[in-house]
Amino acid sequence: MSSTRFERSHDIVIDAPAEAVFDYVSNPHSWPEWIAASHEIECPDRPLVAGETFREQWMTRELVTLDWVVRECDRPNRWLARTETPFTGEILVRYDCVPVGGATRYTRTVTNPARPKPVTPEMLARIDAEAATALANIKANVERRIAQARG
């Protein structure tokens, strides 16, 4: 059976320290706040570190249960988690936080090392649109939390 490698990155600058962005996105309980397809998370409500696992209920066309393992955690720089599905194969999600002045450039990279079917142009457009919404949600949520903390 042939397969195709797929990787897509999206980024945004968030007016917050890297630690605040990192702690928000590396806590899977925040995911339903910014990812439309993420519905329920089973794990401690805190940023997760390497070796920890969590379960996510994912809903696009049908409900899918994803069992994740955190592969890498280098706070506040990089976080990497892995899961797999029968229809996409292995999925790696990497978050990178890079300070830019007083702000943070947050980059989310999704990789399917051996996807059974290539991504169609329609799927790519949907992935990019969903990512733009997710990044805008992260930015708004983290910046709101920072503003509230500052009083």
VENURHU-V869425 format. One record per residue. SS is DSSP state (@ for helix, = for strand, . for the rest). PHI is phi in degrees with one decimal (NA if undefined). D_LAST is the distance of its C-alpha to the last C-alpha in Angstrom with 1 decimal. Layout:
BEGIN
((SS | PHI | D_LAST) (SS | PHI | D_LAST))
END
This chain:
BEGIN
((. | NA | 57.1) (. | -84.8 | 55.3) (. | -145.5 | 51.6) (= | -129.5 | 49.1) (= | -80.7 | 46.1) (= | -130.5 | 43.0) (= | -146.9 | 39.8) (= | -144.1 | 37.0) (= | -118.3 | 33.7) (= | -137.7 | 30.8) (= | -141.9 | 27.8) (= | -155.8 | 24.6) (= | -95.5 | 22.1) (= | -116.8 | 18.5) (. | -80.2 | 15.7) (. | -165.0 | 14.6) (. | -65.7 | 16.4) (@ | -55.6 | 19.7) (@ | -60.9 | 18.8) (@ | -67.7 | 16.0) (@ | -65.1 | 18.5) (@ | -58.6 | 21.3) (@ | -63.6 | 19.9) (@ | -69.9 | 19.1) (@ | -75.5 | 22.5) (. | -87.0 | 24.6) (. | -100.0 | 23.6) (@ | -56.3 | 26.2) (@ | -63.9 | 24.4) (@ | -78.0 | 22.0) (@ | -55.3 | 25.2) (@ | -62.0 | 25.8) (@ | -74.3 | 22.4) (@ | -128.7 | 23.7) (. | -111.6 | 27.4) (. | -59.6 | 29.4) (. | -82.8 | 32.4) (= | -87.7 | 30.5) (= | -115.6 | 30.8) (= | -146.4 | 30.8) (= | -124.2 | 30.0) (= | -115.8 | 31.7) (. | 177.6 | 30.2) (. | -60.7 | 27.6) (. | -87.1 | 24.0) (. | -168.8 | 22.9) (. | -60.0 | 23.8) (. | -98.7 | 27.6) (. | -113.4 | 29.7) (. | -52.9 | 33.3) (. | 95.3 | 35.9) (. | -79.1 | 33.8) (= | -121.3 | 34.7) (= | -155.2 | 33.2) (= | -119.6 | 34.7) (= | -127.3 | 33.4) (= | -93.8 | 34.9) (= | -115.7 | 35.3) (= | -132.4 | 36.6) (. | -118.6 | 38.0) (. | -88.7 | 41.6) (. | -148.3 | 42.0) (= | -75.0 | 40.0) (= | -129.0 | 40.1) (= | -98.3 | 39.0) (= | -110.5 | 37.8) (= | -101.6 | 38.1) (= | -103.1 | 35.9) (= | -132.7 | 36.1) (= | -78.9 | 33.6) (= | -91.5 | 35.9) (= | -147.9 | 33.6) (= | -145.8 | 30.2) (= | -123.6 | 29.3) (. | -64.7 | 25.6) (. | -102.7 | 23.8) (. | -94.9 | 26.7) (= | -148.0 | 28.9) (= | -140.1 | 29.4) (= | -136.3 | 32.6) (= | -130.3 | 33.8) (= | -133.0 | 37.2) (= | -147.1 | 38.8) (= | -153.8 | 41.9) (= | -134.6 | 43.5) (. | -66.6 | 47.2) (. | -92.3 | 46.5) (. | -122.1 | 44.4) (= | 77.1 | 45.3) (= | -68.0 | 42.9) (= | -125.0 | 39.3) (= | -115.7 | 37.1) (= | -119.4 | 33.4) (= | -120.5 | 31.9) (= | -114.4 | 28.3) (= | -120.9 | 27.9) (= | -122.4 | 24.7) (= | -124.3 | 25.4) (= | -61.5 | 23.1) (= | -134.5 | 23.5) (. | 64.2 | 22.0) (. | -93.0 | 18.3) (= | -113.1 | 18.6) (= | -135.7 | 20.8) (= | -88.6 | 24.0) (= | -100.1 | 24.3) (= | -122.8 | 27.9) (= | -113.0 | 29.3) (= | -119.0 | 33.1) (= | -112.4 | 35.3) (= | -127.7 | 38.9) (= | -114.7 | 42.0) (= | -62.4 | 44.5) (= | -144.7 | 47.5) (= | -68.2 | 46.7) (. | -61.8 | 49.9) (. | -129.0 | 49.6) (. | -66.7 | 48.2) (. | -76.1 | 45.2) (. | -82.0 | 46.4) (@ | -57.2 | 45.1) (@ | -66.5 | 43.7) (@ | -63.7 | 41.9) (@ | -62.6 | 40.5) (@ | -62.1 | 39.2) (@ | -66.7 | 37.6) (@ | -59.4 | 36.0) (@ | -64.9 | 34.6) (@ | -66.5 | 33.2) (@ | -64.0 | 31.6) (@ | -66.3 | 30.1) (@ | -60.5 | 28.6) (@ | -65.3 | 27.0) (@ | -61.7 | 25.8) (@ | -64.7 | 24.3) (@ | -62.3 | 22.5) (@ | -65.5 | 21.1) (@ | -59.6 | 20.0) (@ | -55.9 | 18.3) (@ | -62.0 | 16.4) (@ | -66.7 | 15.4) (@ | -68.3 | 14.4) (@ | -63.8 | 12.4) (@ | -64.5 | 10.6) (@ | -63.0 | 9.9) (@ | -64.8 | 8.7) (@ | -63.1 | 6.4) (@ | -66.3 | 5.1) (@ | -67.0 | 5.4) (@ | -77.1 | 3.8) (. | 82.3 | 0.0))
END
